[in-house]
Amino acid sequence: MHTLSLLMSIHTVLAVWKKLSPYGMGRWLFSYLIRFINPYTGSLGARVQVLEAGYAEVSLEDKKRNHLDCVHAIALTNLGEFTSGMAVLGSLEENIRGIVSHISVDFIKKARGRLRAVCQCNVPRVNKDTEFTVFSEIFDEDNELVSRVDVTWKLGLRR
């Protein structure tokens, strides 16, 4: 497990993606590795579809529904936070670390079917502790917005 953590350390997220994603099962394997790095988020079963510095697209199949016959609100929150993390952490220089300090969510309509979360951001240059807020938008199969997740990241120099 230690080797896996080293492989997927924050400053190598984008590098690992670039090595794996061109191959047939590479995107699946990258998403599968997340389960070991972050088991809670990994339990969602979300799949990274696109990852570039400052941009991420993540999909989630509608496998489990709540008592309202839709994807649970916290699953949507987790999907939005994960997508923001891929976009932000994939943009950080090796000497920068990031941690979530705040999340707020707007639930616009019931989420059903295959979902697509998107986050695009321009991470600022960091030379001291900095709070940086990004948002992920989650769309359904009809490309209708179902949720917006605002995530504040505290970025700072590694100690």
C-alpha positions as CSV (number, residue, x, y, z in Angstrom):
1,M,0.0,0.0,0.0
2,H,2.9,2.4,0.7
3,T,4.1,2.1,-2.9
4,L,0.6,2.9,-4.1
5,S,0.4,6.0,-2.0
6,L,3.7,7.1,-3.3
7,L,2.6,6.5,-6.9
8,M,-0.5,8.6,-6.4
9,S,0.8,11.3,-4.1
10,I,-0.7,14.7,-4.7
11,H,2.0,16.1,-6.8
12,T,1.9,13.1,-9.2
13,V,-1.8,12.9,-9.9
14,L,-1.5,14.5,-13.4
15,A,1.7,12.5,-14.2
16,V,0.0,9.2,-13.3
17,W,-3.0,10.2,-15.4
18,K,-0.9,11.0,-18.4
19,K,0.9,7.6,-18.1
20,L,-2.3,5.5,-17.8
21,S,-5.1,7.3,-19.7
22,P,-3.9,6.7,-23.3
23,Y,-4.2,2.9,-22.8
24,G,-7.4,0.9,-23.2
25,M,-8.1,0.3,-19.5
26,G,-5.9,3.2,-18.3
27,R,-8.7,5.6,-17.3
28,W,-10.5,2.7,-15.5
29,L,-7.3,1.7,-13.7
30,F,-6.6,5.3,-12.6
31,S,-10.1,5.6,-11.2
32,Y,-9.8,2.2,-9.5
33,L,-6.5,3.3,-7.8
34,I,-8.5,6.2,-6.2
35,R,-10.3,3.6,-4.1
36,F,-7.0,2.8,-2.3
37,I,-5.9,6.4,-1.9
38,N,-9.3,7.7,-0.6
39,P,-11.6,4.8,0.2
40,Y,-14.6,6.9,1.0
41,T,-14.5,8.7,-2.3
42,G,-13.5,5.5,-4.0
43,S,-16.7,3.8,-2.8
44,L,-18.7,6.1,-5.1
45,G,-17.3,4.3,-8.1
46,A,-16.8,7.6,-10.0
47,R,-14.6,7.5,-13.1
48,V,-12.2,10.2,-14.2
49,Q,-12.9,10.8,-17.9
50,V,-10.7,13.9,-18.5
51,L,-7.9,15.3,-16.5
52,E,-5.7,18.3,-17.4
53,A,-4.1,21.0,-15.2
54,G,-7.1,23.0,-13.9
55,Y,-9.8,20.8,-15.6
56,A,-11.5,17.6,-14.7
57,E,-14.5,15.6,-15.9
58,V,-15.7,12.8,-13.8
59,S,-18.7,10.4,-14.5
60,L,-20.9,8.5,-12.1
61,E,-23.3,5.8,-13.0
62,D,-26.7,5.9,-11.3
63,K,-26.5,2.5,-9.5
64,K,-27.9,3.3,-6.1
65,R,-30.9,5.6,-5.3
66,N,-32.3,6.9,-2.1
67,H,-35.9,6.9,-0.8
68,L,-36.7,9.8,-3.2
69,D,-35.6,7.6,-6.2
70,C,-32.5,9.7,-7.1
71,V,-28.8,9.9,-6.3
72,H,-28.3,10.9,-2.7
73,A,-27.3,14.5,-1.9
74,I,-24.1,13.5,-0.1
75,A,-23.0,11.3,-3.1
76,L,-23.5,14.4,-5.3
77,T,-21.4,16.5,-2.8
78,N,-18.7,13.8,-2.8
79,L,-18.7,13.7,-6.6
80,G,-18.3,17.5,-6.8
81,E,-15.6,17.7,-4.2
82,F,-13.7,14.8,-5.9
83,T,-13.9,16.5,-9.3
84,S,-12.7,19.8,-7.8
85,G,-9.8,17.9,-6.2
86,M,-8.7,16.4,-9.5
87,A,-8.7,19.8,-11.2
88,V,-6.9,21.6,-8.3
89,L,-4.5,18.9,-7.2
90,G,-3.6,18.2,-10.8
91,S,-2.5,21.8,-11.1
92,L,-0.3,22.1,-8.0
93,E,3.5,22.4,-8.1
94,E,5.3,19.7,-6.1
95,N,6.0,22.0,-3.2
96,I,2.3,22.9,-2.7
97,R,-0.3,21.0,-0.7
98,G,-4.0,21.4,-0.6
99,I,-6.9,20.5,1.8
100,V,-10.6,21.3,1.6
101,S,-11.7,23.9,4.2
102,H,-15.3,24.5,3.2
103,I,-18.0,23.0,0.9
104,S,-21.4,24.3,0.0
105,V,-23.8,22.7,-2.3
106,D,-26.9,23.8,-4.3
107,F,-29.2,20.9,-5.3
108,I,-31.1,22.1,-8.4
109,K,-33.0,19.0,-9.4
110,K,-33.2,15.3,-8.7
111,A,-30.1,13.5,-10.1
112,R,-30.9,10.4,-12.1
113,G,-29.1,8.5,-14.8
114,R,-25.4,8.8,-15.8
115,L,-24.0,12.0,-14.2
116,R,-21.1,14.1,-15.4
117,A,-19.2,16.5,-13.1
118,V,-17.0,19.2,-14.5
119,C,-14.6,21.6,-12.8
120,Q,-12.5,24.2,-14.5
121,C,-10.2,26.5,-12.6
122,N,-7.0,28.6,-12.7
123,V,-5.0,27.8,-9.6
124,P,-3.2,30.8,-8.3
125,R,0.5,30.9,-7.8
126,V,1.1,30.0,-4.1
127,N,3.9,31.5,-2.0
128,K,1.9,31.6,1.3
129,D,-1.3,30.0,2.7
130,T,-4.0,30.9,0.3
131,E,-7.8,30.1,0.2
132,F,-9.0,29.3,-3.3
133,T,-12.7,28.5,-4.1
134,V,-13.6,26.5,-7.2
135,F,-16.9,25.0,-8.2
136,S,-18.0,21.7,-9.8
137,E,-21.1,21.5,-11.8
138,I,-23.0,18.2,-12.1
139,F,-25.1,17.4,-15.2
140,D,-27.5,14.6,-16.0
141,E,-27.8,12.7,-19.2
142,D,-29.9,15.5,-20.8
143,N,-27.0,17.9,-19.9
144,E,-29.2,19.6,-17.4
145,L,-27.6,21.0,-14.3
146,V,-28.6,19.0,-11.2
147,S,-26.1,20.3,-8.6
148,R,-23.4,22.9,-8.1
149,V,-20.7,22.2,-5.5
150,D,-18.5,25.1,-4.3
151,V,-15.3,23.9,-2.7
152,T,-12.8,26.1,-0.9
153,W,-9.2,24.7,-0.9
154,K,-6.6,25.9,1.5
155,L,-3.3,25.8,-0.4
156,G,0.1,26.3,1.1
157,L,3.8,25.4,1.0
158,R,4.7,21.9,2.1
159,R,6.5,21.9,5.4
